Amino acid sequence: MCIALISTSHPKYSLIIINNRDEFLHRPTSSPGWWLRPSSHVLGSRDLARPTQGTWMGVTRQGKVAVLTNYREDSTSAAIGIYSRGAIVNNWLIGSTDKRDDTEEFVQSIVANPEVRQVGGFSLVCGRINEPLAIVSNRSTDMDQITWVATEKNQTRGLSNTSFDDRSWPKIINGEQLMEAAINEHVQKGDAEDEDALIDRLLQVLSTDRLPRLPEKEATIETYIQHLHKTIFVPRIGTPNDPDQDAEDIAAAQVQDEIYTPANGAPNQSFTCGSYGTQKQTVLLARPDGRVRYFERTLYDNDAKPVPIGQGDYSFEFNITE
């Protein structure tokens, strides 16, 4: 159950976005980096489990930014859909680098596109740094249902695997409060804390674990799914041998596709079962002058083995270009 938190509350940063990617830990995922040509202006990790190699969060040299969270659906088929959610994020990031490539026009294209209804439920935050960001769902039927965030200073809003206006999830409310507190504490420290210290504070927010611990005989993914809306961070749950049936509900919340067909023609593999947890943590910091810092921490490798803290860290800095 991923979470994205968006804030304009820091006086030195026009935009801060932090994100946890929660996933089945064997699902193959790239490290973050600048993509290959012709998309070398895009920075982010990619989901390698389907040919589109979509992403859930990324930013471009021209200041486009996007982050996507899935809906928790009632069935696996509804969650997976026909098309890839990640491809929709790619479409925004890879698309024209021209400033005239307008956020509102892109959002309108999502609302008007019937094929988007055939994708598993999602909410997409997209726009340009230092401009208002749109939150659009493929359940939106007209532009009146689009929410705009980062419209003024001192806003902090959270988004998880439910509709943006659903304020009943503890992880969303707790996340907003903890992010506000982390920003305020960093500001109060003044010159005593640098940017890395702010990132550390925000990673602590993303690492807040409030998942109830269940008796061993109940500690299955199928049982834990009922509690994941309470915790920002999801510790490793389930075992490599958990059957698909146990994973069905959580797959409905998260998985974009069941089958991975690698380019080398190796046998298909299912990624809707096994261990599950917070796989990656991302922090984006943007200043009014256009400087961007993009930090990502990988917690598990593609063999679902824990990555020691710090060894899976990647940091990028760049200035937005026109």
Secondary structure, DSSP 8 states (H G I E B T S, - for coil): --EEEEE---TT-SEEEEEEEEEETTS-B---EE--TTSTTEEE--B-SSTT---SEEEETTSEEEEEEE---SSHHHHHBSB-HHHHHHHHHHS--STTS-HHHHHHHHHH-GGGGGB--EEEEEEETTS-EEEEETT--SGGG-EEESSSSS-EEEE-SS-TT----HHHHHHHHHHHHHHHHHHHHGGGS-HHHHHHHHHHHHT--------GGG-SHHHHGGGGGG-SS---BS-TT--HHHHHHHHHHH-S-SEE--TT----EE-SSS-EEEEEEEEEEE-TTSEEEEEEEE-B-TTS-B--TTTTEEEEEEE---
